[in-house]
Amino acid sequence: MLKSTALAAMGAWSHYSTKQVGKKAIDIFEKDIELSEEEVVDEGAAEIKNLTASTINPTYTPSITLDLEKIKTLLNLLKIDGEIKAEEIYYVKTIISNANLTENEKTELEQAIDKSEKFVVDYSVFTSSPDDAIGLLVDMVTLAKRDGTFHITEKIFIKQVGKLIGFSDSNIDELMDNT
């Protein structure tokens, strides 16, 4: 079972990353490039300034954003079938406790388990990180199956999220079947 899950995840990741590279290549090759020598120097200097500014800025932490959006997605999934089981709560609380978040954020997320409200999630943070995108889908399927019932609403939600982050239907189906 673990081997088939790993193979499904690797296949989905390979498809996803190849698709993303292809999209980026198309974007690059569709652009007209006309630079003089001065513009090349200016753009290089601007790029160095941007790089320096982003590496010095301590407020931007991609892993925190990914963890937060992942947990919000899992909390939405937790509530989608109308039943929240102890096994599901334990799974989500474990992910929350291991997340790279402040203690206040962790507490707020744990308290949200008992509330009926849904979170708005920014799935764009996963499109530039294939490993985290695969991890999100694997965690979603694992959570959905945690209570012994893989409800149709959970499957539909997982498919919607998978499509939003760039996976094909066949990759999502394979992941759901083998996780």
N, CA, C and O atoms as a DFTB+ gen file, in Angstrom:
716 C
 N C O
     1  1       0.833      -1.203       0.000
     2  2       0.000       0.000       0.000
     3  2       0.866       1.252       0.000
     4  3       0.611       2.194      -0.750
     5  1       1.905       1.254       0.856
     6  2       2.781       2.411       0.924
     7  2       3.516       2.612      -0.390
     8  3       3.718       3.745      -0.828
     9  1       3.919       1.502      -1.027
    10  2       4.631       1.594      -2.294
    11  2       3.735       2.188      -3.379
    12  3       4.182       3.039      -4.148
    13  1       2.472       1.749      -3.451
    14  2       1.571       2.280      -4.468
    15  2       1.251       3.755      -4.217
    16  3       1.064       4.519      -5.164
    17  1       1.188       4.156      -2.944
    18  2       0.976       5.565      -2.617
    19  2       2.164       6.402      -3.077
    20  3       1.993       7.475      -3.655
    21  1       3.361       5.905      -2.817
    22  2       4.562       6.627      -3.235
    23  2       4.624       6.726      -4.759
    24  3       4.977       7.774      -5.299
    25  1       4.286       5.650      -5.445
    26  2       4.301       5.676      -6.909
    27  2       3.256       6.638      -7.459
    28  3       3.521       7.364      -8.416
    29  1       2.081       6.644      -6.862
    30  2       1.031       7.564      -7.306
    31  2       1.459       9.013      -7.076
    32  3       1.254       9.878      -7.928
    33  1       2.051       9.258      -5.919
    34  2       2.506      10.614      -5.609
    35  2       3.624      11.039      -6.559
    36  3       3.642      12.174      -7.035
    37  1       4.553      10.127      -6.831
    38  2       5.647      10.450      -7.746
    39  2       5.126      10.711      -9.159
    40  3       5.595      11.623      -9.840
    41  1       4.164       9.914      -9.594
    42  2       3.581      10.111     -10.920
    43  2       2.866      11.439     -11.023
    44  3       3.010      12.159     -12.011
    45  1       2.095      11.761     -10.003
    46  2       1.367      13.029     -10.001
    47  2       2.341      14.204      -9.950
    48  3       2.151      15.203     -10.644
    49  1       3.384      14.083      -9.127
    50  2       4.375      15.148      -9.030
    51  2       5.100      15.332     -10.356
    52  3       5.318      16.462     -10.793
    53  1       5.475      14.228     -11.000
    54  2       6.173      14.299     -12.283
    55  2       5.311      14.988     -13.339
    56  3       5.786      15.851     -14.078
    57  1       4.044      14.597     -13.400
    58  2       3.125      15.203     -14.362
    59  2       2.969      16.694     -14.077
    60  3       3.034      17.522     -14.986
    61  1       2.764      17.022     -12.810
    62  2       2.542      18.408     -12.401
    63  2       3.768      19.267     -12.708
    64  3       3.642      20.336     -13.305
    65  1       4.954      18.807     -12.302
    66  2       6.152      19.622     -12.492
    67  2       6.489      19.780     -13.972
    68  3       6.939      20.848     -14.387
    69  1       6.283      18.745     -14.766
    70  2       6.529      18.847     -16.206
    71  2       5.579      19.854     -16.833
    72  3       5.973      20.646     -17.689
    73  1       4.327      19.817     -16.400
    74  2       3.328      20.755     -16.900
    75  2       3.697      22.199     -16.540
    76  3       3.550      23.102     -17.364
    77  1       4.174      22.415     -15.314
    78  2       4.554      23.753     -14.875
    79  2       5.765      24.270     -15.653
    80  3       5.807      25.444     -16.024
    81  1       6.744      23.406     -15.902
    82  2       7.924      23.805     -16.674
    83  2       7.505      24.164     -18.094
    84  3       7.984      25.143     -18.668
    85  1       6.610      23.363     -18.647
    86  2       6.112      23.642     -20.003
    87  2       5.402      24.978     -20.086
    88  3       5.615      25.736     -21.032
    89  1       4.561      25.276     -19.108
    90  2       3.845      26.562     -19.084
    91  2       4.828      27.725     -19.003
    92  3       4.670      28.728     -19.698
    93  1       5.838      27.587     -18.157
    94  2       6.826      28.652     -17.994
    95  2       7.615      28.845     -19.284
    96  3       7.881      29.977     -19.687
    97  1       7.989      27.747     -19.932
    98  2       8.731      27.845     -21.198
    99  2       7.895      28.548     -22.261
   100  3       8.410      29.390     -22.996
   101  1       6.625      28.214     -22.347
   102  2       5.736      28.857     -23.318
   103  2       5.652      30.362     -23.035
   104  3       5.735      31.180     -23.951
   105  1       5.485      30.715     -21.751
   106  2       5.437      32.137     -21.382
   107  2       6.708      32.863     -21.805
   108  3       6.648      33.970     -22.339
   109  1       7.834      32.250     -21.570
   110  2       9.113      32.883     -21.896
   111  2       9.284      33.036     -23.402
   112  3       9.663      34.103     -23.885
   113  1       9.004      31.967     -24.139
   114  2       9.239      31.997     -25.584
   115  2       8.215      32.831     -26.349
   116  3       8.472      33.208     -27.492
   117  1       7.070      33.127     -25.754
   118  2       6.076      33.959     -26.416
   119  2       6.395      35.448     -26.326
   120  3       5.808      36.248     -27.054
   121  1       7.300      35.822     -25.459
   122  2       7.629      37.231     -25.254
   123  2       8.671      37.694     -26.270
   124  3       9.573      36.947     -26.650
   125  1       8.520      38.936     -26.692
   126  2       9.522      39.556     -27.551
   127  2      10.639      40.092     -26.666
   128  3      10.389      40.744     -25.653
   129  1      11.849      39.813     -27.057
   130  2      12.988      40.271     -26.275
   131  2      13.804      41.227     -27.133
   132  3      14.365      40.849     -28.162
   133  1      13.854      42.457     -26.686
   134  2      14.643      43.479     -27.372
   135  2      15.310      44.333     -26.310
   136  3      14.689      45.243     -25.761
   137  1      16.547      44.052     -26.022
   138  2      17.260      44.795     -25.003
   139  2      18.531      45.397     -25.582
   140  3      19.235      44.776     -26.378
   141  1      18.797      46.611     -25.164
   142  2      20.091      47.189     -25.496
   143  2      21.036      46.815     -24.370
   144  3      20.611      46.267     -23.353
   145  1      22.307      47.106     -24.547
   146  2      23.293      46.766     -23.536
   147  2      23.004      47.479     -22.215
   148  3      23.187      46.900     -21.144
   149  1      22.554      48.737     -22.290
   150  2      22.244      49.503     -21.087
   151  2      21.095      48.865     -20.316
   152  3      21.141      48.780     -19.088
   153  1      20.057      48.413     -21.036
   154  2      18.900      47.802     -20.378
   155  2      19.299      46.517     -19.667
   156  3      18.797      46.230     -18.580
   157  1      20.185      45.748     -20.259
   158  2      20.641      44.504     -19.630
   159  2      21.318      44.819     -18.304
   160  3      21.059      44.153     -17.302
   161  1      22.173      45.816     -18.290
   162  2      22.856      46.197     -17.062
   163  2      21.850      46.698     -16.033
   164  3      21.919      46.317     -14.864
   165  1      20.903      47.560     -16.462
   166  2      19.904      48.091     -15.544
   167  2      19.031      46.987     -14.970
   168  3      18.758      46.974     -13.770
   169  1      18.584      46.045     -15.828
   170  2      17.738      44.955     -15.339
   171  2      18.500      44.080     -14.360
   172  3      17.941      43.633     -13.358
   173  1      19.765      43.837     -14.641
   174  2      20.584      43.027     -13.730
   175  2      20.705      43.688     -12.378
   176  3      20.612      43.020     -11.349
   177  1      20.913      44.995     -12.365
   178  2      21.028      45.729     -11.107
   179  2      19.705      45.688     -10.347
   180  3      19.687      45.510      -9.129
   181  1      18.593      45.855     -11.075
   182  2      17.274      45.812     -10.440
   183  2      17.015      44.427      -9.848
   184  3      16.466      44.305      -8.753
   185  1      17.412      43.398     -10.574
   186  2      17.219      42.024     -10.099
   187  2      18.019      41.791      -8.824
   188  3      17.531      41.152      -7.892
   189  1      19.237      42.302      -8.779
   190  2      20.062      42.161      -7.582
   191  2      19.430      42.914      -6.417
   192  3      19.421      42.408      -5.294
   193  1      18.897      44.119      -6.662
   194  2      18.220      44.872      -5.605
   195  2      17.018      44.095      -5.081
   196  3      16.815      44.010      -3.870
   197  1      16.212      43.521      -5.994
   198  2      15.038      42.751      -5.581
   199  2      15.446      41.531      -4.765
   200  3      14.829      41.229      -3.743
   201  1      16.470      40.838      -5.210
   202  2      16.947      39.664      -4.504
   203  2      17.421      40.029      -3.112
   204  3      17.098      39.351      -2.137
   205  1      18.183      41.097      -3.023
   206  2      18.694      41.536      -1.727
   207  2      17.550      41.941      -0.812
   208  3      17.551      41.594       0.369
   209  1      16.580      42.668      -1.337
   210  2      15.456      43.106      -0.512
   211  2      14.664      41.914      -0.007
   212  3      14.248      41.899       1.152
   213  1      14.445      40.907      -0.858
   214  2      13.631      39.769      -0.428
   215  2      14.380      38.869       0.550
   216  3      13.751      38.223       1.388
   217  1      15.708      38.812       0.463
   218  2      16.437      37.971       1.401
   219  2      16.619      38.656       2.746
   220  3      16.789      37.988       3.766
   221  1      16.585      39.984       2.757
   222  2      16.727      40.722       4.011
   223  2      15.395      40.803       4.740
   224  3      15.372      40.850       5.970
   225  1      14.285      40.820       4.008
   226  2      12.971      40.986       4.599
   227  2      12.578      39.736       5.398
   228  3      12.252      38.714       4.796
   229  1      12.600      39.789       6.718
   230  2      12.311      38.609       7.526
   231  2      10.825      38.299       7.661
   232  3      10.480      37.246       8.197
   233  1       9.928      39.174       7.197
   234  2       8.502      38.949       7.393
   235  2       7.934      37.941       6.408
   236  3       6.884      37.357       6.677
   237  1       8.590      37.717       5.281
   238  2       8.075      36.778       4.294
   239  2       8.671      35.404       4.540
   240  3       9.872      35.204       4.362
   241  1       7.850      34.470       4.941
   242  2       8.293      33.112       5.184
   243  2       7.372      32.164       4.437
   244  3       6.255      31.904       4.885
   245  1       7.829      31.640       3.294
   246  2       6.974      30.786       2.480
   247  2       6.422      29.576       3.222
   248  3       5.266      29.210       3.010
   249  1       7.214      28.947       4.084
   250  2       6.742      27.750       4.773
   251  2       5.574      28.051       5.698
   252  3       4.684      27.216       5.864
   253  1       5.567      29.239       6.304
   254  2       4.453      29.613       7.177
   255  2       3.181      29.757       6.346
   256  3       2.119      29.269       6.733
   257  1       3.294      30.421       5.215
   258  2       2.136      30.596       4.342
   259  2       1.622      29.234       3.867
   260  3       0.416      28.985       3.887
   261  1       2.525      28.358       3.445
   262  2       2.121      27.026       2.984
   263  2       1.443      26.245       4.101
   264  3       0.394      25.638       3.888
   265  1       2.039      26.258       5.296
   266  2       1.450      25.538       6.429
   267  2       0.057      26.067       6.754
   268  3      -0.875      25.294       6.975
   269  1      -0.075      27.385       6.781
   270  2      -1.362      27.993       7.125
   271  2      -2.430      27.634       6.087
   272  3      -3.540      27.246       6.451
   273  1      -2.104      27.758       4.811
   274  2      -3.076      27.457       3.755
   275  2      -3.412      25.959       3.732
   276  3      -4.554      25.583       3.467
   277  1      -2.437      25.123       4.005
   278  2      -2.674      23.679       4.063
   279  2      -3.648      23.347       5.198
   280  3      -4.598      22.589       5.003
   281  1      -3.413      23.908       6.360
   282  2      -4.272      23.621       7.513
   283  2      -5.682      24.162       7.279
   284  3      -6.660      23.499       7.626
   285  1      -5.799      25.343       6.703
   286  2      -7.127      25.883       6.402
   287  2      -7.868      24.954       5.430
   288  3      -9.072      24.735       5.569
   289  1      -7.145      24.417       4.456
   290  2      -7.754      23.471       3.509
   291  2      -8.218      22.211       4.240
   292  3      -9.328      21.729       4.013
   293  1      -7.373      21.686       5.107
   294  2      -7.730      20.469       5.853
   295  2      -8.925      20.722       6.783
   296  3      -9.777      19.850       6.953
   297  1      -8.983      21.897       7.372
   298  2     -10.136      22.226       8.221
   299  2     -11.420      22.310       7.400
   300  3     -12.479      21.876       7.855
   301  1     -11.329      22.863       6.201
   302  2     -12.506      22.896       5.313
   303  2     -12.926      21.475       4.949
   304  3     -14.115      21.157       4.959
   305  1     -11.968      20.633       4.632
   306  2     -12.259      19.239       4.279
   307  2     -12.863      18.494       5.470
   308  3     -13.791      17.702       5.308
   309  1     -12.340      18.750       6.645
   310  2     -12.820      18.104       7.867
   311  2     -14.326      18.281       8.043
   312  3     -15.008      17.378       8.528
   313  1     -14.837      19.433       7.653
   314  2     -16.232      19.790       7.888
   315  2     -17.148      19.480       6.705
   316  3     -18.368      19.596       6.827
   317  1     -16.581      19.088       5.566
   318  2     -17.356      19.040       4.327
   319  2     -18.431      17.949       4.307
   320  3     -19.471      18.119       3.670
   321  1     -18.191      16.840       4.994
   322  2     -19.185      15.757       4.965
   323  2     -20.201      15.848       6.101
   324  3     -21.083      14.998       6.215
   325  1     -20.080      16.875       6.941
   326  2     -21.055      17.077       8.013
   327  2     -20.788      16.262       9.267
   328  3     -21.508      16.397      10.256
   329  1     -19.757      15.411       9.240
   330  2     -19.415      14.606      10.411
   331  2     -17.939      14.773      10.728
   332  3     -17.083      14.606       9.858
   333  1     -17.648      15.100      11.971
   334  2     -16.263      15.210      12.396
   335  2     -15.996      14.129      13.437
   336  3     -16.574      14.130      14.524
   337  1     -15.113      13.217      13.080
   338  2     -14.792      12.081      13.961
   339  2     -13.503      12.364      14.731
   340  3     -12.682      13.188      14.326
   341  1     -13.349      11.661      15.849
   342  2     -12.186      11.842      16.718
   343  2     -10.875      11.578      15.973
   344  3      -9.884      12.274      16.192
   345  1     -10.872      10.562      15.084
   346  2      -9.654      10.235      14.329
   347  2      -9.234      11.397      13.434
   348  3      -8.047      11.681      13.274
   349  1     -10.221      12.055      12.862
   350  2      -9.954      13.193      11.980
   351  2      -9.411      14.379      12.778
   352  3      -8.466      15.043      12.352
   353  1     -10.014      14.636      13.932
   354  2      -9.564      15.737      14.787
   355  2      -8.119      15.508      15.225
   356  3      -7.300      16.426      15.192
   357  1      -7.815      14.284      15.633
   358  2      -6.457      13.957      16.067
   359  2      -5.462      14.207      14.937
   360  3      -4.394      14.774      15.170
   361  1      -5.797      13.791      13.721
   362  2      -4.916      13.967      12.559
   363  2      -4.648      15.451      12.295
   364  3      -3.502      15.857      12.104
   365  1      -5.708      16.252      12.287
   366  2      -5.565      17.686      12.019
   367  2      -4.795      18.373      13.152
   368  3      -3.941      19.221      12.890
   369  1      -5.087      18.019      14.397
   370  2      -4.375      18.629      15.525
   371  2      -2.884      18.292      15.497
   372  3      -2.053      19.113      15.886
   373  1      -2.547      17.093      15.040
   374  2      -1.136      16.721      14.908
   375  2      -0.446      17.592      13.869
   376  3       0.675      18.055      14.087
   377  1      -1.108      17.817      12.746
   378  2      -0.541      18.675      11.703
   379  2      -0.403      20.110      12.210
   380  3       0.605      20.768      11.952
   381  1      -1.401      20.588      12.920
   382  2      -1.336      21.946      13.479
   383  2      -0.164      22.064      14.450
   384  3       0.597      23.029      14.389
   385  1      -0.017      21.097      15.338
   386  2       1.051      21.195      16.346
   387  2       2.441      21.133      15.717
   388  3       3.386      21.699      16.267
   389  1       2.582      20.459      14.578
   390  2       3.877      20.365      13.905
   391  2       4.125      21.492      12.905
   392  3       5.207      21.572      12.323
   393  1       3.148      22.351      12.701
   394  2       3.263      23.422      11.698
   395  2       4.206      24.517      12.164
   396  3       4.416      24.729      13.358
   397  1       4.762      25.200      11.185
   398  2       5.666      26.317      11.437
   399  2       4.827      27.591      11.605
   400  3       4.827      28.470      10.743
   401  1       4.114      27.667      12.732
   402  2       3.222      28.791      13.016
   403  2       3.438      29.253      14.452
   404  3       4.052      28.547      15.252
   405  1       2.936      30.435      14.772
   406  2       3.022      30.916      16.152
   407  2       2.046      30.125      17.020
   408  3       1.107      29.510      16.514
   409  1       2.277      30.149      18.309
   410  2       1.385      29.432      19.228
   411  2      -0.031      30.001      19.163
   412  3      -1.004      29.255      19.269
   413  1      -0.152      31.309      18.990
   414  2      -1.453      31.953      18.873
   415  2      -2.197      31.439      17.632
   416  3      -3.385      31.125      17.699
   417  1      -1.484      31.357      16.499
   418  2      -2.104      30.848      15.262
   419  2      -2.551      29.400      15.432
   420  3      -3.637      29.019      14.995
   421  1      -1.708      28.604      16.068
   422  2      -2.056      27.195      16.310
   423  2      -3.316      27.081      17.167
   424  3      -4.195      26.267      16.885
   425  1      -3.396      27.895      18.204
   426  2      -4.567      27.882      19.088
   427  2      -5.830      28.277      18.322
   428  3      -6.871      27.635      18.456
   429  1      -5.730      29.332      17.526
   430  2      -6.881      29.785      16.735
   431  2      -7.342      28.700      15.757
   432  3      -8.543      28.491      15.580
   433  1      -6.397      28.019      15.130
   434  2      -6.756      26.961      14.180
   435  2      -7.410      25.779      14.893
   436  3      -8.376      25.209      14.386
   437  1      -6.893      25.407      16.061
   438  2      -7.503      24.314      16.820
   439  2      -8.923      24.674      17.263
   440  3      -9.816      23.827      17.252
   441  1      -9.121      25.919      17.647
   442  2     -10.455      26.364      18.060
   443  2     -11.419      26.374      16.874
   444  3     -12.626      26.209      17.055
   445  1     -10.899      26.566      15.674
   446  2     -11.742      26.608      14.471
   447  2     -12.332      25.245      14.131
   448  3     -13.287      25.162      13.359
   449  1     -11.783      24.184      14.693
   450  2     -12.310      22.834      14.427
   451  2     -13.769      22.747      14.838
   452  3     -14.571      22.128      14.139
   453  1     -14.122      23.353      15.955
   454  2     -15.485      23.274      16.489
   455  2     -16.451      24.276      15.871
   456  3     -17.650      24.230      16.145
   457  1     -15.942      25.174      15.048
   458  2     -16.803      26.185      14.441
   459  2     -17.235      25.738      13.055
   460  3     -16.528      24.970      12.402
   461  1     -18.380      26.205      12.604
   462  2     -18.914      25.777      11.308
   463  2     -18.388      26.600      10.130
   464  3     -18.582      26.220       8.976
   465  1     -17.733      27.707      10.409
   466  2     -17.274      28.572       9.327
   467  2     -16.182      27.914       8.483
   468  3     -15.403      27.094       8.967
   469  1     -16.150      28.299       7.210
   470  2     -15.157      27.799       6.267
   471  2     -14.096      28.881       6.055
   472  3     -14.366      30.074       6.193
   473  1     -12.911      28.445       5.726
   474  2     -11.803      29.361       5.456
   475  2     -11.703      29.659       3.970
   476  3     -12.018      28.811       3.136
   477  1     -11.267      30.854       3.648
   478  2     -10.885      31.206       2.283
   479  2      -9.407      30.840       2.178
   480  3      -8.603      31.225       3.028
   481  1      -9.053      30.093       1.128
   482  2      -7.690      29.588       0.985
   483  2      -7.062      30.145      -0.289
   484  3      -7.707      30.208      -1.336
   485  1      -5.809      30.544      -0.188
   486  2      -5.046      31.004      -1.345
   487  2      -4.238      29.827      -1.890
   488  3      -3.135      29.551      -1.418
   489  1      -4.792      29.140      -2.882
   490  2      -4.135      27.954      -3.435
   491  2      -2.963      28.297      -4.344
   492  3      -2.209      27.406      -4.735
   493  1      -2.797      29.555      -4.683
   494  2      -1.690      29.937      -5.561
   495  2      -0.331      29.672      -4.909
   496  3       0.663      29.513      -5.618
   497  1      -0.266      29.623      -3.588
   498  2       1.012      29.361      -2.922
   499  2       1.531      27.956      -3.221
   500  3       2.726      27.696      -3.083
   501  1       0.643      27.050      -3.629
   502  2       1.055      25.675      -3.920
   503  2       1.511      25.483      -5.358
   504  3       2.187      24.501      -5.664
   505  1       1.152      26.402      -6.243
   506  2       1.471      26.208      -7.655
   507  2       2.961      26.324      -7.946
   508  3       3.421      25.812      -8.966
   509  1       3.722      26.978      -7.085
   510  2       5.163      27.089      -7.308
   511  2       5.954      26.084      -6.480
   512  3       7.185      26.118      -6.473
   513  1       5.263      25.200      -5.791
   514  2       5.939      24.211      -4.956
   515  2       5.309      22.831      -5.153
   516  3       4.401      22.454      -4.412
   517  1       5.784      22.078      -6.145
   518  2       5.188      20.769      -6.441
   519  2       5.199      19.807      -5.255
   520  3       4.236      19.067      -5.056
   521  1       6.266      19.808      -4.471
   522  2       6.330      18.911      -3.319
   523  2       5.228      19.225      -2.308
   524  3       4.579      18.322      -1.780
   525  1       5.029      20.504      -2.050
   526  2       3.979      20.899      -1.103
   527  2       2.588      20.662      -1.673
   528  3       1.657      20.347      -0.931
   529  1       2.441      20.811      -2.989
   530  2       1.152      20.537      -3.634
   531  2       0.792      19.063      -3.490
   532  3      -0.339      18.725      -3.140
   533  1       1.756      18.188      -3.761
   534  2       1.534      16.741      -3.590
   535  2       1.240      16.436      -2.125
   536  3       0.324      15.675      -1.812
   537  1       2.020      17.033      -1.234
   538  2       1.810      16.817       0.202
   539  2       0.417      17.216       0.645
   540  3      -0.203      16.533       1.460
   541  1      -0.074      18.321       0.108
   542  2      -1.424      18.768       0.438
   543  2      -2.453      17.716       0.016
   544  3      -3.327      17.345       0.800
   545  1      -2.343      17.239      -1.224
   546  2      -3.311      16.249      -1.705
   547  2      -3.224      14.944      -0.915
   548  3      -4.253      14.354      -0.584
   549  1      -2.022      14.494      -0.616
   550  2      -1.863      13.257       0.167
   551  2      -2.478      13.435       1.548
   552  3      -3.176      12.545       2.034
   553  1      -2.225      14.584       2.190
   554  2      -2.821      14.836       3.507
   555  2      -4.341      14.915       3.419
   556  3      -5.041      14.452       4.321
   557  1      -4.853      15.497       2.342
   558  2      -6.309      15.587       2.185
   559  2      -6.932      14.195       2.054
   560  3      -7.933      13.897       2.706
   561  1      -6.346      13.356       1.222
   562  2      -6.887      12.000       1.025
   563  2      -6.763      11.203       2.321
   564  3      -7.690      10.488       2.703
   565  1      -5.627      11.324       2.994
   566  2      -5.427      10.615       4.258
   567  2      -6.464      11.043       5.284
   568  3      -7.032      10.200       5.979
   569  1      -6.716      12.338       5.386
   570  2      -7.730      12.847       6.319
   571  2      -9.119      12.340       5.935
   572  3      -9.884      11.908       6.797
   573  1      -9.440      12.391       4.662
   574  2     -10.771      11.971       4.213
   575  2     -11.030      10.498       4.511
   576  3     -12.166      10.118       4.798
   577  1     -10.009       9.676       4.448
   578  2     -10.160       8.232       4.690
   579  2      -9.966       7.856       6.156
   580  3     -10.163       6.700       6.531
   581  1      -9.587       8.811       6.973
   582  2      -9.234       8.553       8.371
   583  2     -10.367       7.915       9.172
   584  3     -10.117       7.084      10.045
   585  1     -11.605       8.297       8.883
   586  2     -12.745       7.781       9.656
   587  2     -13.324       6.491       9.073
   588  3     -14.330       5.980       9.565
   589  1     -12.688       5.968       8.024
   590  2     -13.153       4.712       7.431
   591  2     -14.156       4.900       6.309
   592  3     -14.516       3.931       5.641
   593  1     -14.613       6.110       6.087
   594  2     -15.573       6.399       5.021
   595  2     -15.028       7.524       4.154
   596  3     -14.740       8.617       4.642
   597  1     -14.889       7.244       2.858
   598  2     -14.416       8.272       1.923
   599  2     -15.651       8.826       1.237
   600  3     -16.080       8.320       0.199
   601  1     -16.219       9.868       1.825
   602  2     -17.493      10.437       1.406
   603  2     -17.364      11.146       0.056
   604  3     -16.317      11.711      -0.261
   605  1     -18.434      11.108      -0.729
   606  2     -18.444      11.722      -2.067
   607  2     -18.127      13.218      -2.013
   608  3     -17.452      13.736      -2.903
   609  1     -18.605      13.915      -0.983
   610  2     -18.314      15.350      -0.884
   611  2     -16.818      15.590      -0.662
   612  3     -16.260      16.579      -1.138
   613  1     -16.178      14.672       0.068
   614  2     -14.732      14.783       0.276
   615  2     -13.987      14.568      -1.047
   616  3     -13.036      15.289      -1.352
   617  1     -14.416      13.590      -1.816
   618  2     -13.786      13.309      -3.114
   619  2     -13.919      14.509      -4.050
   620  3     -12.959      14.895      -4.716
   621  1     -15.104      15.091      -4.095
   622  2     -15.344      16.249      -4.973
   623  2     -14.467      17.430      -4.543
   624  3     -13.869      18.103      -5.382
   625  1     -14.396      17.674      -3.241
   626  2     -13.581      18.782      -2.735
   627  2     -12.100      18.567      -3.072
   628  3     -11.418      19.499      -3.498
   629  1     -11.611      17.345      -2.883
   630  2     -10.210      17.034      -3.191
   631  2      -9.940      17.239      -4.678
   632  3      -8.894      17.769      -5.053
   633  1     -10.881      16.820      -5.526
   634  2     -10.705      17.016      -6.969
   635  2     -10.670      18.502      -7.317
   636  3      -9.860      18.924      -8.143
   637  1     -11.532      19.291      -6.702
   638  2     -11.550      20.734      -6.973
   639  2     -10.227      21.382      -6.574
   640  3      -9.671      22.182      -7.327
   641  1      -9.729      21.039      -5.402
   642  2      -8.465      21.606      -4.934
   643  2      -7.328      21.136      -5.844
   644  3      -6.469      21.932      -6.224
   645  1      -7.319      19.849      -6.192
   646  2      -6.284      19.311      -7.069
   647  2      -6.216      20.039      -8.400
   648  3      -5.130      20.341      -8.895
   649  1      -7.375      20.319      -8.976
   650  2      -7.415      21.049     -10.246
   651  2      -6.905      22.477     -10.075
   652  3      -6.196      22.992     -10.939
   653  1      -7.265      23.120      -8.958
   654  2      -6.820      24.488      -8.704
   655  2      -5.295      24.595      -8.597
   656  3      -4.716      25.625      -8.942
   657  1      -4.657      23.538      -8.121
   658  2      -3.200      23.596      -7.967
   659  2      -2.470      22.890      -9.107
   660  3      -1.261      22.668      -9.036
   661  1      -3.224      22.534     -10.174
   662  2      -2.585      22.104     -11.412
   663  2      -2.511      20.619     -11.698
   664  3      -1.760      20.216     -12.587
   665  1      -3.253      19.787     -10.987
   666  2      -3.218      18.350     -11.243
   667  2      -4.329      17.940     -12.194
   668  3      -5.392      18.559     -12.239
   669  1      -4.064      16.887     -12.950
   670  2      -5.073      16.361     -13.871
   671  2      -6.030      15.450     -13.103
   672  3      -5.712      14.971     -12.015
   673  1      -7.208      15.220     -13.689
   674  2      -8.183      14.318     -13.067
   675  2      -7.595      12.932     -12.842
   676  3      -7.806      12.322     -11.794
   677  1      -6.859      12.442     -13.828
   678  2      -6.317      11.082     -13.704
   679  2      -5.290      10.997     -12.578
   680  3      -5.244       9.994     -11.866
   681  1      -4.466      12.033     -12.405
   682  2      -3.500      12.027     -11.300
   683  2      -4.214      12.085      -9.948
   684  3      -3.813      11.408      -9.001
   685  1      -5.244      12.875      -9.865
   686  2      -5.995      12.994      -8.610
   687  2      -6.694      11.665      -8.299
   688  3      -6.673      11.201      -7.159
   689  1      -7.311      11.061      -9.316
   690  2      -7.975       9.766      -9.119
   691  2      -6.982       8.706      -8.652
   692  3      -7.277       7.923      -7.749
   693  1      -5.802       8.687      -9.276
   694  2      -4.784       7.707      -8.899
   695  2      -4.345       7.912      -7.459
   696  3      -4.173       6.946      -6.716
   697  1      -4.166       9.152      -7.067
   698  2      -3.787       9.448      -5.686
   699  2      -4.875       9.016      -4.700
   700  3      -4.579       8.459      -3.643
   701  1      -6.139       9.279      -5.056
   702  2      -7.235       8.897      -4.169
   703  2      -7.357       7.376      -4.060
   704  3      -7.690       6.848      -2.999
   705  1      -7.087       6.684      -5.152
   706  2      -7.182       5.217      -5.140
   707  2      -6.046       4.549      -4.382
   708  3      -6.231       3.478      -3.806
   709  1      -4.868       5.174      -4.376
   710  2      -3.679       4.515      -3.831
   711  2      -3.164       5.090      -2.529
   712  3      -2.119       4.657      -2.043
   713  1      -3.856       6.042      -1.954
   714  2      -3.396       6.613      -0.675
   715  2      -4.232       6.056       0.454
   716  3      -4.014       6.405       1.614
